[in-house]
């Protein structure tokens, strides 16, 4: 059987538990690892241009939230 790509993530079930524990809290959940990032492997890869854009996006969200 040939290998194939599969999406996965443990954060969403974990965040459901945290959200149940803290129902008034707000969370911003982002994904920074793509299908070729080799998550948790010895050759894990993080695309720095993407991270810079994500950081700017989070800054915009926080700025908008503070202005409410």
N, C-alpha and C positions, 0 to 999 in steps of 0.2 A: 504494500500500500504506500503510495507516495505521500510525502509530508505535505501539509497544507497550513495556511495561516489561519489563526483563530483569534478573535477578539476576546478579551477577558478583563476582569478588574474586580478587585475585592473591596474597593472603596464604596461603591453604591450600597451594598448590604450593610457595611459598617456604618455609613452615614444614616441609614434608616434607623439603626439602633441608637445612634447619638441623637437623632432628631426626636425619637420617642422619649428619650431621657430628658431632653431639653427642648420642649415643644415651642418655646418662645424665641429660641435662637434662630438666626439666619445664617445660612452657609452658602458659600460660593465654591462650587466644585469644578475643577478644571482638569483636563487631561493633556498632558504634555508629551506622552510617549505614543509614537505611531507604530505601524505594523513592522517596521524595520528597526525598531529601537533596541531590540534584544533585552527587554526589561529584566533586571536582576541578574543578567549574565556578565561574564568577565569582559565582554566587549559592548556593554550597554552604551547607547548613543542618545544624546540629547541635542536636538537641533537648536543652536543658540539664537538664530534669527527668530525662530518661533517663540522662544522663551522671552526675548526682548519685547515682542509684540504682545505676548500674554501679560507680561508685567505692566505694560502701558495700559492694557485693557483693565486689569485689576485696579490700577491707580485711578482710572476714569470712573469705575464703579464706586470706589471708596469716596472719591471727590463728590460724585452725585449724591451718594448716601449722606455725606456730611452736610450737604446743602439743603437737605429736606427739612 
